[in-house]
Amino acid sequence: MWKRGDIYLWIFRFTTVVVIVVWLYMLISIYGSGGEFGDQAGKCMFGTMFLFTILGVVHRWKEYM
């Protein structure tokens, strides 16, 4: 049946896919909103750092379980 580690691995995989899809959607919406490069760069950097911090926390959580 299912092992405990398998469930955490699938949670990590699902979270990874969700974060990447949200990140791509965010980048496309920022690009589509227009504006100067300086305005877009800050939003892209903040969003990227925020989403991949969440992914890093989930990865660390999986290691300790």
C-alpha atoms as one frame of an Amber mdcrd trajectory, in Angstrom:
protein
   0.000   0.000   0.000   1.173   3.563   0.630   4.236   4.265   2.710   4.494
   7.392   4.804   7.363   8.752   2.705   5.393   8.276  -0.516   2.634  10.581
   0.664   5.119  13.341   1.502   6.799  12.893  -1.861   3.470  13.319  -3.663
   2.628  16.380  -1.550   5.980  17.881  -2.556   5.443  17.065  -6.229   1.926
  18.540  -6.196   3.136  21.679  -4.428   5.969  22.051  -6.925   3.607  21.867
  -9.884   1.181  24.339  -8.289   3.956  26.838  -7.480   5.389  26.686 -11.009
   1.948  27.119 -12.602   1.164  30.097 -10.337   4.603  31.569 -11.086   4.121
  31.289 -14.846   0.609  32.783 -14.608   1.990  35.636 -12.515   4.778  36.361
 -14.998   2.368  36.331 -17.941  -0.089  38.643 -16.170   2.688  41.090 -15.197
   4.018  41.080 -18.749   0.522  41.602 -20.160  -0.252  44.524 -17.861   2.233
  46.725 -19.660   4.313  49.439 -18.139   8.000  50.113 -18.012  10.650  47.517
 -17.293  11.426  49.061 -13.912   7.832  48.591 -12.758   7.644  45.009 -13.972
  11.043  43.913 -12.630  10.162  44.594  -9.001   6.912  42.680  -9.206   8.574
  39.738 -10.951  11.413  39.559  -8.426   9.107  39.785  -5.416   6.705  37.197
  -6.784   9.493  34.811  -7.718  11.172  35.085  -4.325   7.868  34.651  -2.483
   6.690  31.607  -4.417  10.013  29.792  -4.357  10.380  30.521  -0.628   7.102
  28.660  -0.136   8.459  25.818  -2.241  11.677  25.761  -0.192   9.731  25.614
   3.079   7.685  22.680   1.807  10.884  20.931   0.705  12.470  21.410   4.144
   9.282  20.207   5.812   9.413  17.054   3.690  13.019  16.386   4.739  12.159
  16.525   8.435   9.135  14.251   8.187
